[in-house]
């Protein structure tokens, strides 16, 4: 006789619990999807038919559709049929294909007119943004990420956002930046627009990250006014020409200069790079923690003589290595003929995995740390 297993059916077990959730909860869940897939849920049941039109977050990605025309038509339809009474919290638009200015302006203006708080644009655009007037008066925009895929996005007017907290720009050319509320600023491959001096005025700024790019071919100066700056990170193939006031609250510094940059390694160029690096480091004499890459160390150790035009007290050391807890430490040896300079430091840790040297409780104004090997 064949045995049969009896399974007791739980009452209400076939109930759709997800559909029983409130609209606001379902919209929040669907907001984590690409907008294309969120819209496709309308075919599931009557419950989802118009739910997508109330999504607080919109995410348009060209990769979700093959043809550019299909992508732009889809975006246009969503913005047209969406419930206009619902505000937009986060708006993301990404396209590695060229987008014309009219369509891009329409997309951005829609987001701004619906009280967007976070705006993320990753675009392939070559030209001048002439539809940014609404940005400057926005009281809702808190986070802005603007990335250009190939060409520079040119902003003719100074950037000024009254409520902006986080600003991230990649391959953007602009005149000046004056944001009273910005606390976190990231500039990657950016350049000044038809100027030789770049002014950054941000009284609330605490973290500044600059990564150089094509603008290294054009010499210009960066003037920073940020009295509350606590963290500064810079990476590039040559030292940054930087000017800033007294930074008493500066705590964390990270500098990464590529030893083998784009320029020809002529002696006169190397001298200027070393001198510019010294001038850059001297701005951060109050820093509590300093991180220098090996490329930075090599650039600073080109000459055995300290630049004569710098009024700083210098001590010469021959860098040695000491293993402690499986990490490399620099320890000063007896003074002698050396080819590099070392900082006054309390502790220096060389991490062999990341190729970075970390400094803590260091008086950076004195001189430069020399390179070390394993």
ZIMO-V219151 format. One record per residue. N is the residue number from 1. RES is the residue in one small letter. BURIAL is 1 if it has 9 or more other C-alpha atoms within 8 Angstrom, else 0. D_CENTER is the distance of its C-alpha to the mean C-alpha in Angstrom with 2 decimals. Layout:
[[N/RES/BURIAL/D_CENTER] [N/RES/BURIAL/D_CENTER]]
This chain:
[[1/x/0/71.34] [2/x/0/67.68] [3/x/0/65.49] [4/x/0/63.09] [5/x/0/60.31] [6/x/0/60.11] [7/x/0/56.68] [8/x/0/56.80] [9/x/0/54.71] [10/x/0/52.62] [11/x/0/53.23] [12/x/0/50.28] [13/x/0/48.50] [14/x/0/47.99] [15/x/0/46.21] [16/x/0/42.76] [17/x/0/40.86] [18/x/0/37.55] [19/x/0/39.19] [20/x/0/40.76] [21/x/0/37.48] [22/x/0/36.84] [23/x/0/35.03] [24/x/0/32.11] [25/x/0/31.56] [26/x/1/31.92] [27/x/1/29.51] [28/x/1/26.92] [29/x/0/27.52] [30/x/1/27.43] [31/x/1/24.12] [32/x/0/22.44] [33/x/1/23.92] [34/x/1/23.08] [35/x/1/25.07] [36/x/1/27.45] [37/x/0/28.59] [38/x/1/28.78] [39/x/0/31.11] [40/x/0/33.19] [41/x/1/34.24] [42/x/1/36.59] [43/x/0/39.18] [44/x/0/39.45] [45/x/0/41.78] [46/x/0/42.69] [47/x/0/40.52] [48/x/1/37.36] [49/x/1/38.67] [50/x/0/36.79] [51/x/1/34.33] [52/x/1/31.35] [53/x/1/31.90] [54/x/1/30.83] [55/x/1/27.47] [56/x/1/24.98] [57/x/1/21.94] [58/x/1/21.85] [59/x/1/20.05] [60/x/1/21.17] [61/x/1/20.42] [62/x/1/22.39] [63/x/0/22.88] [64/x/0/25.18] [65/x/1/27.66] [66/x/0/28.97] [67/x/0/30.01] [68/x/1/27.80] [69/x/0/30.74] [70/x/1/31.04] [71/x/1/27.41] [72/x/0/27.67] [73/x/0/31.06] [74/x/0/29.80] [75/x/1/26.99] [76/x/0/29.60] [77/x/0/32.10] [78/x/1/29.86] [79/x/0/28.87] [80/x/0/32.56] [81/x/0/34.08] [82/x/1/31.63] [83/x/0/33.06] [84/x/0/32.07] [85/x/0/32.89] [86/x/1/29.97] [87/x/1/26.70] [88/x/1/23.34] [89/x/1/20.90] [90/x/1/18.05] [91/x/1/18.07] [92/x/1/16.34] [93/x/1/17.48] [94/x/1/16.84] [95/x/1/19.09] [96/x/1/19.04] [97/x/0/22.39] [98/x/0/22.98] [99/x/1/23.24] [100/x/0/25.59] [101/x/0/24.70] [102/x/0/27.40] [103/x/0/26.25] [104/x/1/22.57] [105/x/1/23.75] [106/x/0/25.97] [107/x/0/23.30] [108/x/0/20.96] [109/x/1/24.02] [110/x/1/25.19] [111/x/1/22.09] [112/x/1/22.24] [113/x/0/25.99] [114/x/1/25.74] [115/x/1/23.70] [116/x/1/20.36] [117/x/1/18.06] [118/x/1/14.98] [119/x/1/14.39] [120/x/1/12.40] [121/x/1/13.50] [122/x/1/13.11] [123/x/1/16.00] [124/x/1/18.25] [125/x/1/19.34] [126/x/0/20.98] [127/x/0/22.07] [128/x/0/21.73] [129/x/1/20.51] [130/x/0/23.73] [131/x/0/23.41] [132/x/0/20.92] [133/x/0/23.70] [134/x/1/23.52] [135/x/1/19.87] [136/x/1/20.80] [137/x/0/23.52] [138/x/1/21.88] [139/x/0/22.73] [140/x/0/21.17] [141/x/1/17.55] [142/x/1/15.34] [143/x/1/12.00] [144/x/1/10.86] [145/x/1/8.61] [146/x/1/10.16] [147/x/1/10.04] [148/x/1/13.07] [149/x/1/14.66] [150/x/0/17.11] [151/x/1/17.85] [152/x/1/16.30] [153/x/1/16.24] [154/x/1/18.22] [155/x/1/18.33] [156/x/1/21.56] [157/x/0/21.48] [158/x/1/19.48] [159/x/1/16.71] [160/x/1/18.22] [161/x/1/17.59] [162/x/1/20.03] [163/x/1/18.69] [164/x/1/14.94] [165/x/1/13.22] [166/x/1/9.53] [167/x/1/8.01] [168/x/1/5.13] [169/x/1/6.92] [170/x/1/7.78] [171/x/1/11.33] [172/x/1/12.40] [173/x/1/15.29] [174/x/1/16.30] [175/x/1/18.79] [176/x/1/17.76] [177/x/1/15.56] [178/x/1/17.62] [179/x/1/16.37] [180/x/1/18.74] [181/x/1/17.06] [182/x/1/13.29] [183/x/1/12.43] [184/x/1/8.66] [185/x/1/6.98] [186/x/1/3.82] [187/x/1/5.96] [188/x/1/6.48] [189/x/1/10.25] [190/x/1/11.11] [191/x/1/14.61] [192/x/1/17.12] [193/x/1/19.59] [194/x/0/23.02] [195/x/0/22.59] [196/x/0/22.72] [197/x/1/21.13] [198/x/1/17.83] [199/x/1/18.21] [200/x/1/15.61] [201/x/1/17.65] [202/x/1/16.18] [203/x/1/18.91] [204/x/1/17.23] [205/x/1/13.92] [206/x/1/13.68] [207/x/1/10.24] [208/x/1/8.76] [209/x/1/6.36] [210/x/1/7.70] [211/x/1/8.34] [212/x/1/11.61] [213/x/1/13.25] [214/x/0/16.44] [215/x/1/16.59] [216/x/1/17.96] [217/x/0/21.20] [218/x/0/21.52] [219/x/0/21.94] [220/x/1/20.60] [221/x/1/19.91] [222/x/1/17.13] [223/x/1/18.77] [224/x/1/16.95] [225/x/1/18.94] [226/x/1/17.46] [227/x/1/20.36] [228/x/1/18.72] [229/x/1/15.84] [230/x/1/15.97] [231/x/1/13.03] [232/x/1/11.85] [233/x/1/10.13] [234/x/1/10.88] [235/x/1/11.70] [236/x/1/13.97] [237/x/1/17.64] [238/x/1/18.94] [239/x/1/18.50] [240/x/1/16.79] [241/x/1/19.45] [242/x/1/18.37] [243/x/1/20.55] [244/x/1/20.26] [245/x/0/22.97] [246/x/0/24.13] [247/x/1/21.51] [248/x/0/23.86] [249/x/1/21.44] [250/x/1/18.94] [251/x/1/18.91] [252/x/1/16.25] [253/x/1/15.50] [254/x/1/14.04] [255/x/1/14.91] [256/x/1/15.17] [257/x/1/17.41] [258/x/1/18.75] [259/x/1/22.53] [260/x/0/23.35] [261/x/0/21.41] [262/x/0/22.53] [263/x/0/25.13] [264/x/0/28.68] [265/x/0/29.35] [266/x/0/32.09] [267/x/0/33.29] [268/x/0/32.66] [269/x/1/29.04] [270/x/1/28.56] [271/x/1/30.18] [272/x/0/27.86] [273/x/1/24.76] [274/x/1/26.28] [275/x/1/27.22] [276/x/1/23.85] [277/x/1/22.32] [278/x/1/25.01] [279/x/0/24.35] [280/x/1/20.65] [281/x/1/21.56] [282/x/1/24.26] [283/x/1/21.96] [284/x/1/20.98] [285/x/1/24.52] [286/x/1/24.14] [287/x/1/21.34] [288/x/1/22.53] [289/x/1/20.42] [290/x/1/19.34] [291/x/1/17.93] [292/x/1/18.90] [293/x/1/18.78] [294/x/1/22.13] [295/x/1/21.19] [296/x/1/20.70] [297/x/1/24.01] [298/x/1/25.78] [299/x/1/24.74] [300/x/1/26.03] [301/x/1/29.24] [302/x/1/30.63] [303/x/1/33.41] [304/x/1/35.80] [305/x/0/36.33] [306/x/0/34.08] [307/x/0/33.53] [308/x/0/36.57] [309/x/0/35.02] [310/x/0/32.90] [311/x/0/34.85] [312/x/0/33.74] [313/x/0/35.81] [314/x/0/35.47] [315/x/0/36.63] [316/x/1/37.01] [317/x/1/36.67] [318/x/1/37.06] [319/x/1/34.26] [320/x/1/35.74] [321/x/1/34.56] [322/x/0/35.53] [323/x/0/34.84] [324/x/0/34.18] [325/x/0/33.28] [326/x/0/32.39] [327/x/1/29.74] [328/x/1/30.21] [329/x/1/30.69] [330/x/1/31.43] [331/x/0/34.80] [332/x/0/36.46] [333/x/0/39.74] [334/x/0/42.52] [335/x/0/41.78] [336/x/0/42.60] [337/x/0/41.72] [338/x/1/38.04] [339/x/1/35.57] [340/x/1/32.48] [341/x/1/31.62] [342/x/1/30.63] [343/x/1/29.12] [344/x/1/31.00] [345/x/1/29.49] [346/x/0/30.52] [347/x/1/28.98] [348/x/1/26.92] [349/x/1/26.01] [350/x/1/25.40] [351/x/1/23.91] [352/x/0/25.44] [353/x/0/23.26] [354/x/0/19.87] [355/x/1/21.51] [356/x/1/20.01] [357/x/1/22.16] [358/x/1/21.51] [359/x/1/23.27] [360/x/1/24.43] [361/x/1/26.53] [362/x/1/26.44] [363/x/1/27.70] [364/x/1/25.40] [365/x/1/27.43] [366/x/1/30.20] [367/x/1/29.17] [368/x/1/27.13] [369/x/1/27.15] [370/x/1/28.91] [371/x/1/28.08] [372/x/0/29.82] [373/x/0/30.73] [374/x/0/32.09]]
